[in-house]
Amino acid sequence: MNFWQGCPFPVIARASKAWPITFSTEIAEFTFEMVEIEIKFEIPSAAEFRQKILAQGAVLRKERYREENILYDFRTNELEKKAQALRVRLIGKKTFLTFKGPPQKSRRFKIREEYETEIKNYKQLRRILKKLGLRPTFRYVKFRTVFQKGKLKICLDETPIGHFCELEGDRPDIVRFARSLGIGNRDFIKLDYIQLLKMAAKGEFKSRFSQPGEQLAESRNHSSSSSSSSDSNSSSSSSSSSSS
């Protein structure tokens, strides 16, 4: 029986008279595409809005936690120019690497291709990114509480520029749940937090409900002090073991 008969992968191979078997340059490629559909809107207070979300039948999935987000790019800002993003997210001792593609055209929703994986060793990840010519360009911290209703993911986010509710899922579920909270299409925000933080730094965005607290975002042409902070985080994250 042919060794490759019944093989589930379309691998091309030819056995020579002597080992090793040589493989052709045709390699099976498997791509799993994830498209993120979401919107966010401003809220007066995450603590107060929590009760409204629970009253609509949502279930608490993850209690309030801190996350640190670091954006990476090349010195030429190649990713930013292409409207792409490479993000490292730190949650406790866990580290996640996320790639986001350019936003797709939509009047109401933020729609982006997204791939994410958990990284076991943050210190090694930083070394790899550096060797590839990638450097940290922006950093911010937020506090997040996560709820679920059916397939809809609901996040309460506390940021340096105000509090927001973020809805991620199918379009009809997003619109339906937003309306149940008294939120209309005109309240939808498609921009991501990095865009909002940069706008706020220029005075182009201001919360309708509150003044920003301590500025946790850093437009990082990284100083040595911020680098040492990342080093201390890496030592605590490197020994670890999901999602944003």
N, C-alpha and C positions, 0 to 999 in steps of 0.2 A: 504493500500500500504506500502511495506517495505520502511522504512526511507532511506535506503542506495541504493535503486534501482535507477539506473540512475545516481548515483554519478560519476563524471568524474575522481575521484582519486581512485586508487586501495587500499583503506584503509580497513584493517581488523578490525572488531569490533563485540563485542557481548554484547547485552543488558542484564543486570541482573535484577532480580525482583525489586531491590531497586537501586536508584541512588547511585553513578554515573555509567555511562556506562564505561566499562573498555576496553581499546584498547590493542591489542596484540603488541608484539615487532616487528611485521612486519610493517615497515613504508615505504611509497612510497618515492622513491628517484628520483629526477630530476636533471640531470647534463647537463649543457650547456658548451661545450668545445669550446674555442677560440684558434686558432692556429695563431701565429704571424709569417709572412714571410717577411723578410726585408734584405736589405744590406745597407751599407754606403760607401762613398768614400770621399777622401779629396778634398777640393777645395781651391783656393788661397784666396778668399774673399767672404763672404756671401752676402755682398752688391752688388758686381759685378755679382755674379752668379744668383741673384734674377731675373735680366732681361732676362737671358737665359731661366730660367724656365717659365716665363710669355710668352716668345716668342714661346714656344712649346705648348701654349694653356692651360696651368695650370691657376687656379683661386686662388687668395689669400683668405684663409679661416680664418687665425688668424695672426694679426700683431705681430711683435716681442715682446716677453714677457720673463720674468725671471722665471726659475723654479729651485727649490732646491730639490735635490734627496738624500734620506738617506736610506742606506741599513741596514737591521737588520738581526741578526743571534744569535744563542745560543753561550754560552761561549766555547762550544766544536766545534764551526764552523760546526755544523751538516749540515746546508743548503748548505754551500759552498762545503763541501765534496760530497754532492749529486748533485752538479751542479744546485742547485735550488736557487731562490732568492726571498726575501721578501723586497719590496721597498715602502717607503713612499715618495710621491711627493707633494710638496707644490707649488701652483701657485696662487699668490695673497692670497686671503682669502680661497681658496679652497684646500682641502686635498684629495689625492687619495692613496688607498692601493692596491698594485699589487703583485700578486704571479706569478713567472715564473718557469716553469718546466725545466728539463734538455734539452739542445739543441739536436735536432734530427740530424741524419747523413745527411749531404749535403755538396757537394764540393764547392758550390758557395754561398748558402744562409744561413742566420741565421733563423732557424725554431724552435720556442719554443711554448709550451702550455702556455697560459696566461689568468689570471683572474684578473679583476680590478673592484673596486667599489669606489664610492665617500664616504668620511667620513665627517660627520657633525661636529664632535667635536675632533679636533686634540689633545687637552690636555688629554681627556679621552682615546683616542687611545694609546697615549704614556704610560698611566698608565696600560692599558690592556696588551700591549706588554711586559712591565716590569714584570707584574705579571706572565706572561707565560714564563718568563726566557729569553726573547729576548732583545738584546741590540743593540744600533747603532754601526756599525763597520766601516762605510765609508760614507763620505758625499762629494758631489760636486754640483756645480752650473753651469748651462748653460743658454744661451739665444736662444730661438727657434722662427722661423717663419714658419707657416704651409700653404701649398698650396694643391690643389686637382686637379686631372685630371681624370675624370671618377671615378673608384673605387680606384685609386692609390693615396696614401697619400704621400706628398713630404714635407720634413722638412729641413730647413736650420738651422744648429746648430753651435753656437759659444761657444767653450769650452776653458779651460785653455791650451790645447795642440794643438789648431788649429781649423780651420773651416771645417765642414763636411756637406754633403748632404745625407739625409737618405731617402730611398724609401721603402714603405711598401704596400704590396698588393699581387696580383697573380704573379707568376713567369714570365709569358710572358709579362705582363704589365711592370714589373720592368726592364726586359732586354730591351724591346722596348724603354722605355723612357730614360734609361741610354745611349743607343746607339744614340738617337737623340741629346744627349748632348755631344757626342764624348767620352763617357766612355765605356771601354771594360771590359770583365770579369776579366781581370788581375788586374783591379783597385778596384774590390769589396773587402770590408772588412767585415768579419763575426763577429769580436769581438765586444763586447759591450763597452760602454764608461768607465765603471769601470775597465774592463780588460786593455783598452788602457791607462788609467790614471795610473794604477799600473805599467804597463810596462814602461811608461814615467818616473816615479819616480825612476826606476831602470836603466834608460838610455837605455832601450831596444826598445823604440819607440820615433821617432822624426819626427815632421811634415816636409813634403817636401817643404812646401811653406812659413812657418813663424815660428818665435820663440814663445813659449808659453808666454802669458802675466802673469798677477798676478795669482799666484797659488791659485785657489779656492777650489781645492779638499783637503780633509783631510782624511788621513788614521786614523780613529778614534778609538784609545783606549781613548775614549773621555776625554778631560781635563775638568776641572770645568768651564773654560771660554766658551768652546763650548756648554756645557750643559746649561749655562745661556742664551746663544744665542738662543737655541732651545726653552727655556721657554718663551722668549719674542715673538718668532714667534708663539708659541702655543696660547698665549693670543689673538693675532690678528686673528688667524685662527679658533678659537673655535666657533665663532658666525656665521659661514658661511653657505654658501650653500654647458671639463669635461674632457676631456680625454687627454691622453698624445699623 
